[in-house]
Amino acid sequence: MSRALVLYRTTSGYTKKYAQWISEALAADLSDSKDFDDSKLRDYDLIIFGGSLHAVGISGVKVIKQNLHRLTDKKLVVFAVGASPPRENIPKEVVNKNFTEEQQKSIKFFYLRGGFDYNKLDLPNKFLMTLMQVRLLLKKKEKRTPDEIGVLAAFSKPIDCTKKENIECIIHYALS
């Protein structure tokens, strides 16, 4: 197999867990994108980037977007990890928010369900999530969606929906 790299940016550890599993399955190098020298991207034939999802934005994905012009001969995979259950509309919405139509031609995208643990968030994310919590608590109970009810419950009891089998689609694509 060609030389592979798994880069990731995580907020509370779920993306890192998936990145480690993918790296192990592919015998790929693994690095947090914060610590990675972008100039080394050219050394790899397969580049997989994973980032946590925040309001449809993929954390750290700019490392891929800023280097796309140098990666035209590479196999590129991007995966986003979010707390929401996988739904048909999520991948398209996330891809369209993060990449132009032209950029989308170079990237294979996957969505993986992660989890939510308020205690693992940094201060800025705790602040944003607290604002969301307050907004949801002010909403009438009967008007809350199932996802909103689940998010509120997760503030007091963290959820972890990561499963190793969720990476099978990425591994299959990477090996094809």
N, C-alpha and C positions, 0 to 999 in steps of 0.2 A: 504494500500500500504506500501511497505517497505521504509526504510529510504533512501532518495535521496539527492545527492549533485550536484550542478552545479558549476564547476570551470571555470574560464576564464582568458585569457590574451588578452588585447586589446591594440591597438595602437592609434586609433582615435575615439573609442567609439561604432563602429558598432557591434563588438563582444559582448561588454557589454550589448548592447540593446537586442540582441538575448538571451543572458544568463539570463537576467532579465525576459524576456517573458517566457522562458522555466521553470525557477524557479517558477514563479507564476502559470503556468499551472499545474505543478506537485507538488506544495506545498513543494518544495525542498529548502534545504539550499543553499545559494549563497555566493561565495567568489572569490575575485581576487586571482589567484594562487600565486602572489607575497607575499600575507599576510597569506597563508595557511600553517598549520603545517602538513606535509606529513604523519606523524604517525597517524593522525585522519582519513585517508582514510579507514582504516579497520572498522570504525564505520558505514559505508554506504553499502547498498546492490546495489544501482544504482549510478554510477558515470558518469557524463557527463562533458566532457572537451571541451571548445571552445577556439580557438586561431585564431588570424588574420594571414592571409597568406602573406608571403613575399618570392618571387622567389621560390614558391612551398614548402617552409618550413613553418611549423606551429609554431607560436610564443608560447613559454612556454610548448610545448608538452612533454618536458623531464620529467616533474613531473609525467606523466603517464608512460612513457617508463622506468624510473628508478624504478618505484614501481610495474610494471607488475607482478613480481614474488609473490608479496603479495596480488594481486587482482584476483587470478585465480577463486575464487568463486563469483566474483562480475559481474554484468552486466555493461559493459563499452561502452560508446559512445564517439566518438570524432567528433567534427565538426570544419571545417575551414571556415573562412569568408574572401572572396576576392572581389575585385572590378569587376572582369570579369563576364560576363553572364555565367550561368551554361551551360556546354557543356558535352557531353558524356565522353570525354577523361579526364576531370579535376579530378574527384574523383580517378581514377586509378593512374594517374600520381602523385597526392599528397600523396596517401597512400603508393605507392611504394617508394617515396622519403623519407618519414618519418618513415616507419615501415618495419621491416624485414617480410618475409613470415610467420614466426612463430608468431610474434607479431600481425600480421593482423588477425590471427585466434581468438584472444581474444577481438577484437575491432570491433564495428559497426561504419562505417564512413559516414559522411554527408558533403556536400558542400553547403554553403549558400552565396548568393550574398549580399555584404555589400555596400560599397560606397568608395568615395575618397574625402578627404578634406585636401588639402595641409596645410592649416593653423592650423590644429589640430595635425600635426606631430611633433615629437620631433626633435631636431637639427640633430642627425645622419640620421634619416629617410628623413628629408628635403634635406639633402645633397645628399643622394642616389637618391631620386626622381628628384632632379634638374639635376643630371648627366643623368638620363634616359630621362628627358625632352630635354636636349641639344642633346642627341643622336637622338631622334625622330625628332627634328627640323632640324637636319642636313641631315636627310633622305629625298630623293625626295618625294614631295607630292603624286605623282601618285603611289609610291611604299609603302605607308603607309597602314596598314591594318585598317579595321573599328575600332578594339579595340584601336589601336594606335591613331587614330583620336579622339576617345572618351576620351582617357587619356589626350591628349593635351588640349582638351576643358575643362576637369575637373580641370585643374590648375587654371583657372580663374573663373569657376563656379562649386562649389562642387556638387557632386552627392550623393544621398542617395537612394539606391535600397532596403533597408530593408523593409520587409513586415511581419507582424505577421503570416500570413498564411504559410510562408516559414518554420516555425517550426513544422507544423503538422506532417511531416514524422518522426521527432524525438520524438514527443509526442506519436504518434501511436506505434512506436517501443518500447519506454520506458514502455508503459502500456501493451504491449503484453506479 
